Each structure stands twice: as C-alpha cells, then as structure tokens.
Amino acid sequence: MDWKKSWALMWVCYLIGVIPLAPPLLAGAGKGWAAAAVLVMAAGYFQTVFFFNCPRCGYNWVKHRMYVPRLPHRCPHCGEFIW
C-alpha cells in the first residue's frame, strides 16, 4: 500500500468510527457501539503506523512522531519532492 492510500484509509476509518460513536454520546446507548467505534479508529491509526512511509527514503512519519497535518509535498525527513 502506498502512502496516499494509507492516508485516505486512515481518514475513512476515523470518519466511519465517528458514526457509531455518536449514539452512545448523545443518547446514552450501550457501550458496544463505543467499543466498535474505538476499534475502527484504532485500526485506521495502526495501519498508518505500518504504511505511511516516504516513497523515497522509507522514513515512517508516524513511528518517528512527525506531525504531518496534510499530505506533504516534500518528505519532512529527507526533503525529497514527493508529488
């Protein structure tokens, strides 16, 4: 999986996780919905730990605690132009 697909999958998992999280917070529903939401969001995060890498140098931006607020044009580590 390349870094663009990993980034998109992370945000899809976060958004899918917010939907089942809303009923427990708003209506006091069962804890099963909240647990499912947390698991989906955790899956989105952990896949980025393994697949959100620089295509040039292979530096993992999540493992090394680099905050990347959007898709980067240049690698924060090696400075190479990515896209």
MARMARNU-568526 format. One record per residue (C-alpha): residue number from 1; x, y, z. Coordinates in nm, 3 decimals, always signed. Example, Ala and Ser with C-alpha at 12.3 -4.5 7.8 and 13.67 -1.06 7.14 Angstrom:
2
atom pos->1, u->+1.230, v->-0.450, w->+0.780
atom pos->2, u->+1.367, v->-0.106, w->+0.714
This chain:
83
atom pos->1, u->+0.000, v->+0.000, w->+0.000
atom pos->2, u->+0.139, v->+0.341, w->-0.084
atom pos->3, u->+0.130, v->+0.646, w->+0.141
atom pos->4, u->-0.163, v->+0.817, w->-0.033
atom pos->5, u->-0.389, v->+0.514, w->+0.011
atom pos->6, u->-0.277, v->+0.482, w->+0.372
atom pos->7, u->-0.361, v->+0.848, w->+0.440
atom pos->8, u->-0.705, v->+0.812, w->+0.278
atom pos->9, u->-0.780, v->+0.487, w->+0.463
atom pos->10, u->-0.687, v->+0.648, w->+0.793
atom pos->11, u->-0.939, v->+0.929, w->+0.741
atom pos->12, u->-1.208, v->+0.690, w->+0.620
atom pos->13, u->-1.164, v->+0.479, w->+0.933
atom pos->14, u->-1.178, v->+0.789, w->+1.152
atom pos->15, u->-1.499, v->+0.908, w->+0.987
atom pos->16, u->-1.657, v->+0.562, w->+1.000
atom pos->17, u->-1.559, v->+0.543, w->+1.366
atom pos->18, u->-1.732, v->+0.871, w->+1.449
atom pos->19, u->-2.069, v->+0.749, w->+1.319
atom pos->20, u->-2.113, v->+0.463, w->+1.572
atom pos->21, u->-1.964, v->+0.683, w->+1.844
atom pos->22, u->-2.242, v->+0.945, w->+1.815
atom pos->23, u->-2.538, v->+0.740, w->+1.958
atom pos->24, u->-2.363, v->+0.646, w->+2.285
atom pos->25, u->-2.258, v->+1.003, w->+2.342
atom pos->26, u->-2.591, v->+1.160, w->+2.252
atom pos->27, u->-2.847, v->+0.907, w->+2.378
atom pos->28, u->-2.658, v->+0.701, w->+2.633
atom pos->29, u->-2.677, v->+0.380, w->+2.426
atom pos->30, u->-2.482, v->+0.064, w->+2.507
atom pos->31, u->-2.107, v->+0.051, w->+2.532
atom pos->32, u->-2.084, v->-0.189, w->+2.238
atom pos->33, u->-2.123, v->+0.096, w->+1.990
atom pos->34, u->-1.847, v->+0.295, w->+2.154
atom pos->35, u->-1.615, v->-0.006, w->+2.162
atom pos->36, u->-1.678, v->-0.074, w->+1.792
atom pos->37, u->-1.607, v->+0.290, w->+1.708
atom pos->38, u->-1.281, v->+0.289, w->+1.903
atom pos->39, u->-1.170, v->-0.034, w->+1.731
atom pos->40, u->-1.237, v->+0.108, w->+1.384
atom pos->41, u->-1.049, v->+0.427, w->+1.466
atom pos->42, u->-0.759, v->+0.229, w->+1.617
atom pos->43, u->-0.740, v->+0.015, w->+1.302
atom pos->44, u->-0.713, v->+0.333, w->+1.095
atom pos->45, u->-0.431, v->+0.462, w->+1.312
atom pos->46, u->-0.233, v->+0.138, w->+1.326
atom pos->47, u->-0.239, v->+0.085, w->+0.951
atom pos->48, u->-0.074, v->+0.428, w->+0.915
atom pos->49, u->+0.200, v->+0.313, w->+1.154
atom pos->50, u->+0.292, v->+0.042, w->+0.905
atom pos->51, u->+0.216, v->+0.201, w->+0.567
atom pos->52, u->+0.253, v->+0.583, w->+0.591
atom pos->53, u->+0.613, v->+0.597, w->+0.468
atom pos->54, u->+0.813, v->+0.823, w->+0.242
atom pos->55, u->+0.832, v->+0.659, w->-0.102
atom pos->56, u->+1.190, v->+0.781, w->-0.149
atom pos->57, u->+1.371, v->+0.712, w->+0.180
atom pos->58, u->+1.119, v->+0.484, w->+0.353
atom pos->59, u->+1.105, v->+0.701, w->+0.664
atom pos->60, u->+0.788, v->+0.633, w->+0.861
atom pos->61, u->+0.625, v->+0.963, w->+0.953
atom pos->62, u->+0.404, v->+0.819, w->+1.229
atom pos->63, u->+0.656, v->+0.600, w->+1.413
atom pos->64, u->+0.904, v->+0.884, w->+1.443
atom pos->65, u->+0.638, v->+1.125, w->+1.570
atom pos->66, u->+0.645, v->+1.364, w->+1.279
atom pos->67, u->+0.321, v->+1.558, w->+1.272
atom pos->68, u->+0.201, v->+1.572, w->+0.914
atom pos->69, u->-0.128, v->+1.768, w->+0.911
atom pos->70, u->-0.195, v->+1.712, w->+0.540
atom pos->71, u->-0.045, v->+1.522, w->+0.250
atom pos->72, u->+0.310, v->+1.653, w->+0.227
atom pos->73, u->+0.466, v->+1.775, w->-0.097
atom pos->74, u->+0.811, v->+1.705, w->+0.041
atom pos->75, u->+0.931, v->+1.445, w->+0.289
atom pos->76, u->+0.987, v->+1.610, w->+0.629
atom pos->77, u->+1.290, v->+1.384, w->+0.681
atom pos->78, u->+1.484, v->+1.374, w->+0.354
atom pos->79, u->+1.334, v->+1.680, w->+0.181
atom pos->80, u->+1.272, v->+1.500, w->-0.147
atom pos->81, u->+0.979, v->+1.614, w->-0.361
atom pos->82, u->+0.704, v->+1.350, w->-0.338
atom pos->83, u->+0.420, v->+1.466, w->-0.562
